[in-house]
Amino acid sequence: MTLAGGQAKKVAIVGAGICGSITAWYAVRQGFEVHVFEPDANKSSCSYTAAGMLAPMAELESANDHIHQLGLESIVLWSSIIDALDEPVFHKDNGTLVVSHRQDEGAFNQFVNCLKTKLGDHFSESCLLMDQQNLEPELKELGRSLYLKNEAQVDAQQALFALHSDLKKQSNWHQKQVMNLQAGKVNGEDFDWVFDCRGLAAKGEIKGLHGVRGEVITVQAPQVNIQRMVRVMHPRYRIYIVPRENHCYMIGATEIQSADVGPISVRSTLELLSAAFSVHPGFAEARILKLDCNARPTTLDHQPFIEHEAGLSRINGLYRHGYLLAPSVVAKAFAQLGLDVTSDLKQNSSMEYRDHEHCI
Ligand SMILES: Cc1cc2nc3c(=O)[nH]c(=O)nc-3n(C[C@H](O)[C@H](O)[C@H](O)COP(=O)(O)OP(=O)(O)OC[C@H]3O[C@@H](n4cnc5c(N)ncnc54)[C@H](O)[C@@H]3O)c2cc1C
């Protein structure tokens, strides 16, 4: 099965969350006639809720080597993708600081041991264990910390806006819900190939695809000056604080086995905000800008899903890793169809791809 060769193909991308947007963006660069179908005018898709962390190390606690490798590859790709977009996207690659309160050092040590086991010899290359850290002066009171050097973040909302803005200029953008999706056909119109990137809406067609609820809070905290992503280790939950522009911080995220996308609960709000306040008292006077919730499209084994048949590819199951994985997973899907869509992006990237293969 191939998409390569021959005259420019007419392709349809159904769904323009981060998965469909990257798929469409790669397809445009291949010179295809691209049609994007996306009905969401309210910015309510899961991709708008994400914190945009590109955290292949921190995620290793619960993810496997496959996710880790794909994540490292995506970080390199993101830096070139952002450079190529017309609109600016806030992007930082200054790593993650993992911290804990002294009474929670057990949870912290467990996390460190997990990474040491999974990364083996690569641990000291990518992580720095510190008794007293100086990277974030305002968090000095906390106990030992672990610096994950190679992690990055993108502003998810800005990245989607920039991708959509390029796609609206370079492809045929249909603000429409697709009611009928088949191999080579969308709403009755013929295409050479169709990419189904509908996230959770494709659950009827992908066995086991289900939603995992996540809640996140955005605050503006003028009294807090944190430059890096921070992960707080706690025996019951892991919470992250992601710094954005203008003293804004995203505090997240819960993980609840439910596809309910109703408003955030009081319990989650209290836990997320208390955790942030316990790390830095400056969060007490923060203003709450947004309380958000969505359901992550998740497969039974929590791995990304790629499936092809003649005229149709399905890419899905990005779970809690849509931004971490989309550039590399979508590239993998194209490679399976005979197209290398990223070699120039890798060459032009200001970041080096470090292959940590077989580290687990
Ligand atoms: C609280 C929270 C925090 C997160 N933080 C991170 C993070 O820090 N880093 C990270 O990598 N990931 C994160 N994620 C995960 C990430 O958001 C998801 O993995 C990602 O959004 C999935 O993208 P998607 O494009 O597959 O699905 P979606 O974003 O759901 O997009 C699917 C699109 O398909 C469209 N669609 C559906 N049906 C149709 C139809 N019939 N016709 C046309 N279009 C249709 C929808 O409107 C939607 O726009 C987070 C998720 C949550 C909930």
The ligand as a Gaussian input file, in Angstrom:
#p B3LYP/6-31G(d) Opt

LIG

0 1
 C       -5.887000      17.939000      30.700000
 C       -5.043000      17.444000      29.553000
 C       -3.712000      17.791000      29.485000
 C       -2.908000      17.299000      28.432000
 N       -1.594000      17.685000      28.391000
 C       -0.794000      17.190000      27.401000
 C        0.579000      17.556000      27.356000
 O        1.064000      18.325000      28.187000
 N        1.346000      17.034000      26.361000
 C        0.842000      16.178000      25.413000
 O        1.595000      15.713000      24.553000
 N       -0.478000      15.828000      25.424000
 C       -1.298000      16.302000      26.410000
 N       -2.626000      15.932000      26.460000
 C       -3.109000      14.951000      25.480000
 C       -3.517000      15.589000      24.166000
 O       -4.376000      16.668000      24.404000
 C       -4.232000      14.535000      23.293000
 O       -3.392000      13.414000      23.134000
 C       -4.518000      15.115000      21.909000
 O       -5.267000      16.298000      22.026000
 C       -5.241000      14.132000      20.995000
 O       -5.307000      14.767000      19.745000
 P       -6.209000      14.253000      18.546000
 O       -5.972000      15.199000      17.418000
 O       -5.969000      12.803000      18.332000
 O       -7.709000      14.374000      19.077000
 P       -8.622000      15.690000      19.279000
 O       -7.849000      16.807000      19.839000
 O       -9.813000      15.229000      20.044000
 O       -9.040000      16.089000      17.816000
 C       -9.996000      15.389000      17.073000
 C      -10.654000      16.391000      16.144000
 O      -11.556000      15.683000      15.278000
 C      -12.695000      16.496000      15.087000
 N      -13.817000      15.638000      14.678000
 C      -14.467000      14.733000      15.425000
 N      -15.471000      14.169000      14.705000
 C      -15.413000      14.721000      13.471000
 C      -16.183000      14.560000      12.280000
 N      -17.183000      13.698000      12.227000
 N      -15.872000      15.309000      11.194000
 C      -14.825000      16.181000      11.212000
 N      -14.065000      16.365000      12.329000
 C      -14.360000      15.654000      13.440000
 C      -12.903000      17.158000      16.445000
 O      -13.678000      18.343000      16.319000
 C      -11.477000      17.421000      16.889000
 O      -11.029000      18.719000      16.535000
 C       -3.456000      16.441000      27.457000
 C       -4.820000      16.120000      27.509000
 C       -5.614000      16.619000      28.541000
 C       -7.067000      16.282000      28.568000

